[in-house]
Amino acid sequence: TQTPLVADRSSEESIRRGWANSIKASMRQDPDIMMIGEIRDAGSAKAAFDAAMTGHGVWTTVHVTDAVGIMMRLRGLDVETDRMLDPEIVTGLINQSLVQKLCPHCSVPWDLGREIVDSHTRRRVESYCQTEYVRLRGRGCEHCKGEGIMGRVVVSEVILPNLAFMDVFSEKGKTKAKEYWVKSMGGITKCMALIRRINEGYVDPREGEGKICSLDKDDLTMGIDYSKTGS
């Protein structure tokens, strides 16, 4: 009964070794930039950082919930501390999500649709957003083929780490590093970016909170109050 499990583990290990070896082999082609689909284990992480150390530009992905979380993920993959905390190697951290974009032809102004929004969401929208610009999903029209949606729009956060940011992360952890990025480096969190998209009339706040985060997240986690500032 254990044979299939042993076979699965052996196959998985073979795939991991093959993935790391493929990254190493790509370096021999002398690329200017390497696009590595995903860093998924310690072997591929080491190979990616080896490539970056030898002067190759490296773009890759990991699965995380926010940009600072990338550092936690790299630590969990046993990346050498000196490499992970070097802002000349780790030059950018990006986390992004796509949310549905409202149809501009049939979306509903906040004042006309606010009563259909639950009271808790309504309170957050009216506290953190510029309601004169907020729109809600409409019933659909000929322009959006009855969907009320026309494509998607990105909500993201981008960190260009410096040595001070890396030091804060190393000494005080993820939460303090994120707070430092926002308060000292002018960082724009996904919560802030979401509020901007809502204020632009692109995103229904109900959709935004469902896909990204509650509008009061930064206030609750870092004490940063965007009330009526529009971030």
VOGU-3710 file (C-alpha; in Angstrom, 3 decimals, decimal comma):
1> tqtplvadrs> 0,000/0,000/0,000  2,992/2,307/0,436  4,441/1,804/-3,027  2,402/4,580/-4,761  3,479/7,088/-2,079  7,119/6,177/-2,519  6,769/6,492/-6,277  5,061/9,890/-5,956  7,779/11,214/-3,668  10,496/9,940/-5,980
11> seesirrgwa> 8,812/11,555/-8,970  8,387/14,862/-7,122  12,029/14,881/-6,092  13,058/14,143/-9,675  10,979/17,101/-10,905  12,554/19,384/-8,315  16,070/18,380/-9,331  15,186/18,762/-12,998  13,758/22,251/-12,429  16,844/23,436/-10,546
21> nsikasmrqd> 19,140/21,895/-13,166  17,186/23,634/-15,950  17,795/26,993/-14,276  21,499/26,212/-14,039  21,598/25,105/-17,674  19,941/28,348/-18,771  22,828/30,303/-17,290  25,174/28,662/-19,790  23,255/30,347/-22,617  24,474/33,729/-21,293
31> pdimmigeir> 21,039/35,412/-21,158  20,692/39,063/-20,254  17,497/38,347/-18,322  16,161/35,039/-17,040  12,423/34,494/-16,570  11,995/31,691/-14,033  8,369/30,669/-13,782  8,406/29,912/-10,075  10,739/29,400/-7,146  9,121/26,447/-5,424
41> dagsakaafd> 11,827/24,775/-3,338  15,283/25,306/-1,882  17,020/23,945/-4,988  15,359/26,320/-7,441  15,803/29,209/-4,982  19,541/28,561/-4,790  19,791/28,296/-8,576  17,923/31,573/-9,049  20,130/33,416/-6,568  23,243/31,900/-8,152
51> aamtghgvwt> 22,081/33,367/-11,459  21,502/36,784/-9,889  24,908/36,652/-8,220  26,612/36,127/-11,592  25,125/39,289/-13,073  22,002/37,940/-14,768  18,761/39,822/-14,398  16,275/37,398/-12,835  12,493/37,683/-12,766  10,574/34,990/-10,916
61> tvhvtdavgi> 7,516/34,308/-8,758  6,593/32,855/-5,388  3,172/32,415/-3,818  2,562/34,995/-1,084  -0,161/37,348/0,153  1,812/40,603/0,116  5,122/42,004/-1,090  6,956/41,788/2,241  5,792/38,183/2,428  8,230/37,430/-0,397
71> mmrlrgldve> 11,050/37,880/2,104  9,394/35,426/4,473  8,998/32,951/1,629  12,662/33,245/0,648  13,667/32,680/4,262  11,456/29,597/4,349  13,232/28,294/1,230  16,565/28,482/3,071  18,054/31,247/0,933  21,337/32,356/2,474
81> tdrmldpeiv> 20,716/35,332/4,725  23,486/37,473/3,214  22,010/36,997/-0,247  18,398/37,455/0,770  19,110/40,706/2,613  21,290/42,227/-0,115  19,303/45,005/-1,889  21,695/44,754/-4,819  20,492/41,189/-5,402  16,857/41,470/-4,323
91> tglinqslvq> 16,066/44,683/-6,166  12,277/44,554/-6,307  9,349/42,893/-4,547  5,957/42,940/-6,271  2,632/41,493/-5,206  -0,448/41,963/-7,347  -4,024/40,802/-7,787  -6,581/41,321/-10,528  -10,103/42,481/-9,757  -13,079/42,933/-12,018
101> klcphcsvpw> -13,383/46,373/-13,611  -16,775/48,024/-13,653  -18,517/48,874/-16,888  -18,412/52,689/-17,070  -21,732/52,775/-18,921  -23,993/51,025/-16,431  -22,175/51,253/-13,079  -24,229/52,921/-10,363  -23,141/55,994/-8,338  -22,675/55,311/-4,649
111> dlgreivdsh> -25,462/57,634/-3,520  -27,974/55,756/-5,683  -26,929/52,277/-4,613  -25,571/52,581/-1,061  -28,735/51,159/0,530  -28,149/47,759/-1,088  -24,705/47,505/0,536  -24,496/45,846/3,958  -24,042/48,224/6,864  -20,485/47,164/7,776
121> trrrvesycq> -19,178/47,595/4,231  -21,103/50,857/3,892  -19,448/52,217/7,026  -15,959/51,351/5,761  -16,596/52,816/2,307  -17,925/56,048/3,749  -14,994/56,240/6,182  -12,129/55,439/3,816  -13,281/56,351/0,300  -14,322/59,487/-1,544
131> teyvrlrgrg> -17,926/58,470/-2,062  -18,619/61,056/-4,747  -16,440/58,946/-7,047  -17,417/55,452/-5,853  -19,396/53,253/-8,247  -21,240/49,978/-7,777  -21,816/47,180/-10,261  -24,860/47,758/-12,428  -27,273/45,300/-13,973  -25,405/45,226/-17,257
141> cehckgegim> -25,917/46,821/-20,644  -25,138/46,327/-24,319  -21,591/47,616/-23,818  -20,689/44,925/-21,265  -22,974/42,227/-22,699  -25,148/42,347/-19,617  -22,331/41,577/-17,185  -21,723/44,946/-15,548  -18,007/44,183/-15,923  -15,500/45,107/-18,623
151> grvvvsevil> -12,182/43,340/-18,076  -10,002/43,459/-15,007  -7,687/45,952/-13,343  -4,562/45,340/-11,269  -4,189/46,181/-7,580  -0,578/45,892/-6,503  2,195/46,883/-4,152  5,803/47,359/-5,231  8,801/47,585/-2,914  12,240/48,721/-4,029
161> pnlafmdvfs> 14,135/47,544/-0,959  17,069/49,454/0,454  19,533/48,469/3,152  17,489/50,087/5,928  14,401/48,123/4,918  16,408/44,891/4,879  17,834/45,684/8,334  14,372/46,265/9,781  13,124/43,000/8,303  16,137/41,115/9,648
171> ekgktkakey> 15,933/42,575/13,146  12,198/43,117/13,697  10,362/40,907/11,205  7,716/41,266/8,536  5,188/43,546/10,225  7,736/46,164/11,266  9,402/46,007/7,847  6,053/46,699/6,174  5,379/49,558/8,556  8,837/51,004/7,827
181> wvksmggitk> 8,236/50,710/4,082  4,959/52,627/4,340  5,914/55,287/6,876  9,562/55,897/5,944  9,734/54,943/2,261  6,329/56,164/1,093  5,129/52,673/0,235  1,666/52,099/-1,222  0,057/48,946/0,159  -2,535/46,881/-1,660
191> cmalirrine> -5,116/48,335/0,713  -4,120/51,850/-0,333  -4,052/50,823/-3,998  -7,510/49,271/-3,664  -8,913/52,478/-2,172  -7,452/54,388/-5,116  -9,069/52,021/-7,623  -12,402/52,390/-5,838  -12,062/56,190/-5,826  -11,348/56,049/-9,552
201> gyvdpregeg> -14,692/54,304/-10,061  -13,018/51,189/-11,451  -13,819/48,707/-8,682  -16,973/47,927/-6,752  -15,884/48,123/-3,087  -17,699/44,874/-2,345  -15,665/43,107/-5,021  -12,494/44,794/-3,810  -12,954/43,694/-0,227  -13,821/40,186/-1,345
211> kicsldkddl> -10,748/39,796/-3,553  -8,118/41,998/-1,876  -8,724/43,028/1,721  -10,982/44,949/4,057  -10,657/48,703/3,560  -9,620/49,145/7,178  -6,818/46,540/7,064  -3,908/48,997/7,271  -5,661/50,906/10,033  -6,092/47,716/12,060
221> tmgidysktg> -2,632/46,244/11,434  -0,419/49,342/11,318  -2,524/52,147/12,755  -2,541/53,976/9,419  -5,854/55,767/8,984  -6,788/56,729/5,419  -10,167/58,088/6,424  -11,369/60,567/3,820  -7,833/60,980/2,424  -8,406/58,744/-0,577
231> s> -4,965/57,297/0,279
//
